[in-house]
């Protein structure tokens, strides 16, 4: 299901925008896509950096630093865990033994070993990773998106910078939103005070299923070109009768976005980008035949179609320990070995190799990250708990200098020793790669300027 977070903005006469668009069923195919496109204003942007697109390879729940990019083989077993290390393609960089495929790609990676949020809660640490702004207060689990924690996330700012009329939105999130048990969505997943028109497109989907399609981008087989033209004509006639309502800025832009919806429906770009049947079985198998991996493949298709930023959230999997997520409070080693690390290793390297083969890696920035790391010591349930005091993030492509490690940690991978990086620095670097210096401004609905980042560009890895 194609989902866009919407608070049901009400028009001047008290009728909600959603209710108005349902009146009479006059939209194109019931106005399904138009309702999602309403109140999206196109904003011109500029690009002078090397990257054209960004794919956030998200490991929701937090990837452990010890078993990935910061192993400590000489530490006691209670710290290092049961897994060993392997040499990577980068001299001097050893990685966890459960990353054999990734080890062959470190010459393309810049590893940040000393990333710090100082926050041990999924919701609030995740908010900081997605917005670059620390949550107030820190360590707040199941936090809601409310003041003062309404900073726009990276996707929202990207939309403000790069949305174009008649094109797919500049930022898309797959295949679902991020949530805590009880379906508490994390803050930092929308546009916050930039306004709902800048929310990234959230697409709930399961791309590995047969006959996968995105509702709203599929034109009904009963909707012939003639019927579509008639509906457009009828919609235009109704709009001309709404002189009073059209004084509302929300409704005043609706006709523009109805046309945008028609452009996407009638054109090939929007629909073909989501058509995984165009991919060979070999390619689909390379990523892995499950929801997250096929979402990563879909992300590659979307950046090929011109989407500037795609965030792929790790999804839980029923039948596995810890719900198949990276929040490994129990049986940490078992979860990593049986499911998490093999799937991550396969999908991540499939993305890198696919981009490289298509000559897209140099212009596509890939960010491998979770919201924090895991505790140095195992708990009584053979698990590792939350740890925002230091963890690892990796970047590749899009102007990143590969084969390097920035920052270091103590002998237990518990605290940084040097090269501390904050989330705001990572996001400043992402925007820099896209061609926007941190001081670049976008504007909120009242016209007030908002600086896109207050972080430091990590020139050490560029």
C-alpha positions as CSV (number, residue, x, y, z in Angstrom):
1,X,0.0,0.0,0.0
2,X,1.3,3.4,-0.9
3,X,1.0,5.5,2.3
4,X,1.7,9.1,3.0
5,X,1.4,10.4,6.5
6,X,-1.3,13.0,6.4
7,X,-3.1,14.9,9.2
8,X,-6.2,15.5,7.1
9,X,-5.7,19.2,6.4
10,X,-9.1,21.0,6.5
11,X,-10.2,23.5,4.0
12,X,-11.7,26.9,4.7
13,X,-15.2,25.6,4.8
14,X,-14.3,22.8,7.2
15,X,-14.3,20.0,4.6
16,X,-11.1,17.9,4.8
17,X,-9.0,17.7,1.7
18,X,-9.4,14.0,1.7
19,X,-13.2,14.3,1.9
20,X,-13.3,16.9,-0.9
21,X,-11.3,14.7,-3.3
22,X,-13.7,11.8,-2.7
23,X,-16.8,13.9,-3.6
24,X,-18.5,12.4,-6.7
25,X,-15.6,10.1,-7.5
26,X,-14.5,12.6,-10.1
27,X,-10.8,12.0,-9.9
28,X,-8.6,10.0,-12.1
29,X,-9.2,6.5,-11.0
30,X,-10.9,7.8,-7.8
31,X,-8.2,10.4,-7.2
32,X,-6.0,7.8,-5.4
33,X,-2.7,9.2,-6.6
34,X,-3.9,12.8,-6.7
35,X,-4.7,12.7,-3.0
36,X,-1.2,11.5,-2.3
37,X,0.2,14.3,-4.5
38,X,-1.9,17.1,-3.1
39,X,-0.1,20.0,-1.4
40,X,3.3,19.0,-2.9
41,X,4.9,22.2,-4.2
42,X,7.9,21.9,-6.5
43,X,11.0,23.6,-5.3
44,X,14.0,24.2,-7.5
45,X,17.3,22.9,-6.2
46,X,20.9,22.7,-7.5
47,X,23.5,20.0,-7.7
48,X,27.2,20.5,-7.8
49,X,28.4,17.4,-6.0
50,X,29.3,14.1,-7.4
51,X,26.3,12.1,-6.0
52,X,23.0,12.2,-7.9
53,X,21.2,9.9,-5.4
54,X,21.5,8.4,-1.9
55,X,20.4,4.9,-0.7
56,X,20.1,4.5,3.0
57,X,20.7,0.8,3.7
58,X,19.0,0.9,7.1
59,X,19.5,-1.7,9.8
60,X,16.7,-0.9,12.1
61,X,17.4,-2.2,15.6
62,X,21.1,-1.4,15.5
63,X,23.9,-3.4,13.9
64,X,26.5,-4.6,16.4
65,X,29.9,-3.0,16.0
66,X,31.8,-6.0,17.4
67,X,30.6,-8.5,14.8
68,X,30.8,-6.1,11.8
69,X,33.3,-3.2,11.3
70,X,35.0,-3.0,14.8
71,X,35.8,-6.5,16.0
72,X,38.0,-6.9,19.1
73,X,39.6,-10.3,18.6
74,X,42.0,-9.9,21.6
75,X,39.2,-8.9,24.1
76,X,37.8,-11.5,26.5
77,X,35.1,-13.7,25.0
78,X,32.4,-12.0,27.0
79,X,33.3,-8.9,24.9
80,X,34.4,-10.2,21.5
81,X,31.7,-12.9,21.2
82,X,32.1,-16.3,19.7
83,X,32.9,-15.2,16.1
84,X,36.3,-14.5,14.7
85,X,37.5,-12.0,12.2
86,X,38.6,-12.2,8.5
87,X,40.9,-10.1,6.5
88,X,39.2,-7.6,4.1
89,X,40.3,-6.3,0.8
90,X,41.7,-3.3,2.6
91,X,45.1,-4.0,4.3
92,X,44.8,-3.6,8.0
93,X,41.0,-3.7,8.1
94,X,39.6,-6.9,9.6
95,X,35.8,-7.4,9.8
96,X,33.6,-10.0,11.5
97,X,33.7,-13.5,10.0
98,X,30.0,-13.3,9.2
99,X,30.7,-10.7,6.5
100,X,32.7,-12.6,3.8
101,X,31.0,-10.8,0.9
102,X,31.3,-7.3,2.4
103,X,35.0,-8.0,3.2
104,X,35.6,-8.1,-0.6
105,X,34.1,-4.6,-1.0
106,X,35.9,-2.6,1.7
107,X,38.1,-1.0,-1.0
108,X,34.9,1.0,-1.8
109,X,33.9,1.7,1.8
110,X,34.7,4.4,4.2
111,X,34.1,3.0,7.7
112,X,33.3,5.4,10.6
113,X,34.2,3.5,13.8
114,X,33.4,6.2,16.3
115,X,29.8,7.4,15.6
116,X,28.1,8.6,18.8
117,X,24.5,9.6,19.6
118,X,24.9,9.3,23.4
119,X,21.4,7.8,23.4
120,X,20.4,4.2,24.2
121,X,16.8,4.2,23.1
122,X,15.6,3.2,19.6
123,X,13.1,6.0,19.1
124,X,15.2,8.9,20.3
125,X,18.5,7.7,19.0
126,X,16.8,6.9,15.7
127,X,15.4,10.5,15.6
128,X,18.9,11.8,15.9
129,X,20.2,9.6,13.1
130,X,17.4,10.6,10.7
131,X,17.5,14.3,11.5
132,X,20.9,15.1,12.8
133,X,19.4,16.7,15.9
134,X,19.5,15.1,19.4
135,X,16.1,14.2,20.8
136,X,14.9,16.3,23.9
137,X,15.3,14.5,26.2
138,X,17.7,11.7,25.3
139,X,17.0,8.1,26.1
140,X,13.2,8.3,25.5
141,X,11.7,5.1,24.2
142,X,8.4,5.0,22.2
143,X,8.7,8.8,21.8
144,X,6.1,10.5,19.6
145,X,6.7,13.1,16.9
146,X,5.8,16.2,18.8
147,X,7.4,19.5,19.9
148,X,10.2,20.1,20.4
149,X,11.2,17.1,18.4
150,X,9.9,18.0,15.0
151,X,13.0,18.6,13.0
152,X,12.6,17.5,9.3
153,X,14.4,14.3,8.4
154,X,16.9,14.0,5.5
155,X,14.2,12.8,3.1
156,X,12.0,15.8,3.8
157,X,14.9,18.3,3.3
158,X,15.8,16.5,0.1
159,X,12.2,16.9,-1.2
160,X,12.4,20.6,-0.3
161,X,15.6,20.9,-2.3
162,X,14.8,18.6,-5.3
163,X,11.1,17.9,-6.0
164,X,10.2,18.6,-9.6
165,X,6.8,18.8,-11.3
166,X,5.8,15.7,-13.2
167,X,8.5,13.5,-11.6
168,X,8.5,10.9,-8.8
169,X,9.1,12.6,-5.4
170,X,12.7,13.2,-4.5
171,X,12.5,11.0,-1.4
172,X,10.9,7.6,-0.9
173,X,10.9,5.2,2.1
174,X,10.5,1.4,1.7
175,X,9.0,-1.0,2.6
176,X,7.4,0.3,5.8
177,X,7.7,2.9,8.6
178,X,9.9,2.2,11.6
179,X,8.0,1.4,14.8
180,X,8.4,0.1,18.3
181,X,6.3,-2.7,19.7
182,X,2.7,-1.5,19.9
183,X,3.2,0.2,16.5
184,X,4.7,3.4,18.0
185,X,6.3,5.1,15.0
186,X,9.6,6.7,15.7
187,X,9.8,10.5,15.5
188,X,12.0,11.9,12.8
189,X,10.3,10.0,9.9
190,X,8.6,13.0,8.4
191,X,9.0,16.7,7.5
192,X,8.1,18.0,10.9
193,X,7.9,21.8,10.9
194,X,8.6,21.9,7.2
195,X,5.0,20.9,6.6
196,X,3.4,17.7,5.4
197,X,3.9,18.6,1.8
198,X,7.6,17.7,2.3
199,X,7.0,14.3,3.9
200,X,9.0,11.5,2.2
201,X,6.7,9.1,0.3
202,X,6.2,6.1,2.6
203,X,5.4,3.0,0.5
204,X,4.2,0.0,2.4
205,X,5.0,-2.9,0.1
206,X,6.3,-6.4,-0.2
207,X,8.3,-6.5,-3.4
208,X,9.3,-10.1,-3.3
209,X,5.7,-11.3,-3.8
210,X,4.5,-12.3,-7.2
211,X,2.4,-9.7,-9.0
212,X,3.8,-7.0,-6.8
213,X,2.5,-3.5,-7.6
214,X,2.1,-0.2,-5.9
215,X,-1.6,0.8,-5.5
216,X,-2.0,4.3,-6.9
217,X,0.6,3.8,-9.7
218,X,-1.5,1.1,-11.4
219,X,-3.9,2.3,-14.0
220,X,-7.1,0.3,-13.9
221,X,-7.6,-1.9,-16.9
222,X,-11.2,-0.5,-17.2
223,X,-9.8,3.0,-17.4
224,X,-9.3,3.5,-21.1
225,X,-7.5,6.6,-22.5
226,X,-10.9,8.0,-23.6
227,X,-12.4,7.5,-20.1
228,X,-9.3,9.0,-18.5
229,X,-9.5,12.1,-20.8
230,X,-13.2,12.5,-19.9
231,X,-12.4,12.3,-16.2
232,X,-9.7,14.9,-16.5
233,X,-12.1,17.2,-18.4
234,X,-14.8,16.7,-15.8
235,X,-12.3,17.4,-13.0
236,X,-11.3,20.6,-14.7
237,X,-14.9,21.8,-15.1
238,X,-15.5,21.2,-11.4
239,X,-12.3,23.0,-10.4
240,X,-13.5,26.1,-12.3
241,X,-16.6,26.3,-10.1
242,X,-14.6,26.5,-7.0
243,X,-13.4,30.1,-7.1
244,X,-14.1,30.6,-3.4
245,X,-12.3,27.4,-2.3
246,X,-9.4,28.1,-4.6
247,X,-8.4,31.0,-2.5
248,X,-7.1,28.4,-0.1
249,X,-3.4,27.7,-0.8
250,X,-3.9,24.1,-0.1
251,X,-6.7,23.7,-2.7
252,X,-5.1,26.2,-5.0
253,X,-2.2,23.8,-5.8
254,X,-4.5,20.8,-6.0
255,X,-5.0,21.1,-9.8
256,X,-1.3,21.1,-10.4
257,X,-0.8,17.9,-8.4
258,X,-3.8,16.3,-10.1
259,X,-2.0,16.9,-13.4
260,X,1.2,15.5,-11.8
261,X,-0.8,12.4,-10.9
262,X,-2.0,12.0,-14.4
263,X,1.5,12.4,-15.8
264,X,2.8,9.6,-13.6
265,X,-0.2,7.3,-14.4
266,X,-0.2,7.9,-18.1
267,X,3.6,7.9,-18.5
268,X,6.0,5.0,-18.2
269,X,8.5,6.4,-15.7
270,X,6.4,6.1,-12.5
271,X,5.0,2.7,-13.2
272,X,8.0,1.0,-14.7
273,X,10.3,2.0,-11.8
274,X,8.2,-0.2,-9.5
275,X,8.1,-3.2,-12.0
276,X,10.5,-5.8,-10.6
277,X,9.4,-8.2,-13.3
278,X,11.7,-6.3,-15.6
279,X,14.6,-7.6,-13.6
280,X,16.2,-11.0,-14.4
281,X,15.8,-13.9,-12.1
282,X,19.6,-13.9,-11.7
283,X,19.5,-10.3,-10.4
284,X,16.6,-10.9,-8.1
285,X,18.3,-14.0,-6.7
286,X,21.5,-12.1,-6.2
287,X,19.8,-9.8,-3.7
288,X,17.8,-12.5,-2.0
289,X,14.1,-13.5,-2.4
290,X,12.7,-11.8,0.7
291,X,11.0,-8.5,1.5
292,X,14.0,-6.4,2.6
293,X,16.4,-7.6,-0.1
294,X,13.8,-7.0,-2.9
295,X,13.1,-3.6,-1.4
296,X,16.9,-2.8,-1.8
297,X,16.6,-3.9,-5.4
298,X,13.6,-1.6,-5.8
299,X,15.7,1.2,-4.3
300,X,18.2,0.8,-7.1
301,X,15.4,1.0,-9.7
302,X,14.1,4.1,-8.1
303,X,17.4,6.0,-8.2
304,X,17.7,4.9,-11.8
305,X,14.3,6.6,-12.4
306,X,15.6,9.8,-10.8
307,X,14.6,9.6,-7.2
308,X,17.2,11.5,-5.1
309,X,17.0,9.6,-1.8
310,X,15.6,6.1,-1.0
311,X,15.6,4.8,2.6
312,X,15.2,1.1,3.0
313,X,14.1,0.1,6.5
314,X,15.0,-3.3,7.8
315,X,11.8,-5.3,8.4
316,X,11.0,-7.8,11.1
317,X,10.6,-11.4,10.1
318,X,8.2,-13.8,11.9
319,X,9.5,-17.1,13.0
320,X,13.0,-15.9,13.9
321,X,14.5,-15.0,17.3
322,X,14.1,-11.3,18.2
323,X,11.4,-11.0,15.5
324,X,14.1,-11.2,12.8
325,X,15.4,-7.7,13.8
326,X,18.7,-6.3,14.9
327,X,17.4,-5.7,18.4
328,X,19.2,-8.8,19.7
329,X,18.5,-8.8,23.4
330,X,18.3,-12.6,23.4
331,X,20.5,-15.2,21.6
332,X,22.5,-12.5,19.9
333,X,25.0,-15.0,18.3
334,X,22.2,-17.3,17.0
335,X,20.3,-14.4,15.5
336,X,23.4,-13.1,13.7
337,X,24.5,-16.4,12.3
338,X,21.2,-17.9,11.2
339,X,19.6,-14.9,9.6
340,X,20.8,-11.3,10.1
341,X,24.3,-11.3,9.0
342,X,23.9,-13.6,5.9
343,X,20.9,-11.6,4.6
344,X,22.6,-8.3,5.3
345,X,25.9,-9.4,3.7
346,X,24.1,-10.6,0.6
347,X,21.8,-7.7,0.0
348,X,24.4,-5.0,0.8
349,X,27.0,-6.4,-1.6
350,X,24.4,-7.2,-4.2
351,X,23.5,-3.5,-4.2
352,X,27.1,-2.4,-4.5
353,X,28.0,-4.8,-7.3
354,X,24.8,-4.0,-9.1
355,X,25.4,-0.3,-9.0
356,X,29.0,-0.8,-10.1
357,X,28.1,-2.9,-13.0
358,X,25.6,-0.2,-14.2
359,X,28.2,2.5,-13.7
360,X,26.0,4.1,-11.0
361,X,28.1,3.6,-7.9
362,X,30.2,6.7,-8.5
363,X,27.0,8.8,-8.6
364,X,25.0,6.9,-5.9
365,X,26.0,7.4,-2.2
366,X,25.2,4.3,-0.1
367,X,24.9,4.7,3.6
368,X,25.0,1.5,5.8
369,X,23.7,2.4,9.3
370,X,21.5,1.6,12.2
371,X,20.3,3.9,15.0
372,X,23.1,2.7,17.5
373,X,25.3,-0.2,18.3
374,X,25.3,-2.9,21.0
375,X,26.7,-3.2,24.5
376,X,30.3,-4.5,24.8
377,X,29.2,-7.2,27.3
378,X,26.5,-9.9,26.8
379,X,23.5,-9.9,29.1
380,X,22.2,-12.9,31.0
381,X,20.1,-13.9,28.0
382,X,23.1,-14.2,25.7
383,X,22.1,-11.0,24.0
384,X,23.6,-7.5,23.6
385,X,21.6,-4.5,24.6
386,X,21.4,-0.9,23.2
387,X,24.5,1.2,23.0
388,X,24.8,4.7,21.6
389,X,28.2,5.5,23.0
390,X,30.0,4.4,19.9
391,X,29.1,2.3,16.9
392,X,30.0,1.9,13.2
393,X,28.6,3.3,10.0
394,X,29.9,2.7,6.5
395,X,29.6,4.8,3.3
396,X,30.3,4.0,-0.3
397,X,30.1,5.6,-3.7
398,X,28.9,9.1,-4.5
399,X,32.2,10.8,-3.9
400,X,33.3,8.7,-0.9
401,X,37.0,7.6,-0.8
402,X,37.0,3.9,-0.2
403,X,39.4,1.7,1.7
404,X,39.7,3.9,4.7
405,X,38.7,3.8,8.4
406,X,38.0,7.0,10.2
407,X,38.0,7.0,14.0
408,X,38.9,4.4,16.6
409,X,37.5,3.0,19.8
410,X,38.9,1.5,23.0
411,X,39.9,-2.1,23.5
412,X,36.2,-3.2,24.1
413,X,34.6,-1.1,21.3
414,X,32.8,0.7,24.1
415,X,33.9,4.3,23.8
416,X,35.6,6.4,21.1
417,X,39.2,7.2,21.3
418,X,39.5,9.6,18.4
419,X,37.6,10.6,15.3
420,X,34.2,11.1,16.9
421,X,31.4,11.6,14.4
422,X,27.9,12.8,15.2
423,X,24.8,12.0,13.1
424,X,24.7,15.7,12.1
425,X,28.2,15.2,10.5
426,X,27.0,12.2,8.5
427,X,24.0,14.1,7.2
428,X,26.1,17.2,6.4
429,X,28.4,14.9,4.4
430,X,25.4,13.3,2.6
431,X,24.1,16.7,1.5
432,X,27.6,17.8,0.6
433,X,27.9,14.8,-1.7
434,X,24.6,15.8,-3.2
435,X,26.0,19.3,-3.9
436,X,24.5,21.2,-1.0
437,X,26.8,22.8,1.7
438,X,25.5,22.7,5.3
439,X,24.6,26.4,5.2
440,X,22.1,25.8,2.4
441,X,18.6,27.0,3.3
442,X,15.1,25.7,2.7
443,X,11.9,27.4,3.9
444,X,9.1,26.3,6.1
445,X,5.4,27.0,5.3
446,X,5.7,30.5,6.8
447,X,8.7,31.4,4.6
448,X,11.2,31.2,7.4
449,X,14.7,29.9,6.4
450,X,15.9,26.6,7.8
451,X,19.6,25.6,7.5
452,X,19.7,22.0,6.2
453,X,22.5,20.9,8.6
454,X,24.6,22.2,11.4
455,X,27.1,19.3,11.1
456,X,30.7,19.2,9.9
457,X,31.4,17.7,6.4
458,X,33.7,14.7,6.8
459,X,36.3,15.7,4.3
460,X,38.5,12.9,5.7
461,X,36.5,10.4,3.8
462,X,35.9,12.4,0.6
